[in-house]
């Protein structure tokens, strides 16, 4: 795995030097300050999360570190609530966003995306065997149905559009949504499949159940400022090298196929 990732870095370093005078504003700032600022929530395992020692770990954290290393700059991860990440990118408070962000039509009108580095889909976590057996979205679109999901996420958009009769509760992070479910304050927690599977694994005695099939298919990518095509080009080349060298597959295996990292969580 180390060989594959190292190969990806070497390929990337030969693509676009940061010292070019025609670099855009964001890329120019990265070069001048030798710092790459990447926004993420720090609460979306296995993509990004804090371990029991308080350190950030996860697939996106690994990609961020490799990207900064390939560019020869220092990485600064800026933690913000999910709903504040894209506004921070638009304001210039961060250079990139990597936080399980789905590339949607609405978001792509605001920022550019590189990827996807993961294909996900919305799923439900519930204590109800009846809900866990649903096959169509229409089955949750009814009065009395209480659903929790992350504020500003595609989950919130999904419920508003596809299940408008349901009672929607938005939360600042996944932990709050899970707490509502465990305490029977909502009937279901809606999130991307990896989050749902991980939550079920972390609470084996809670008798939680999840859908067998995802409700949606969603591409997860890196959000990039729309006004800096050379930064977009650099990140595209990097991710292409990471995928082509097998480094991306190695990271997917590390964080999605092996459960050993779960012991690091609080």
Secondary structure by P-SEA (a helix, b strand, c coil): caaaaaaaaaaaaaccccccccccaaaaaaaaacbbbbbbcccccccbbbccccccccaaaaaaaaaaaaacbbbbbbbccccaaaaaaaacccccccccccccaaaaaccccccccbbbbbbbbcccccccccccccccccccbbbbbccccaaaaaaaccccccbbbbcccaaaaaaaaaacccccccccaaaaaaaaaaccccbbbbbccccbbbbbbcccccccaaaaaaaaaaaaaaaaaaaaaaaaaacccccccccccc
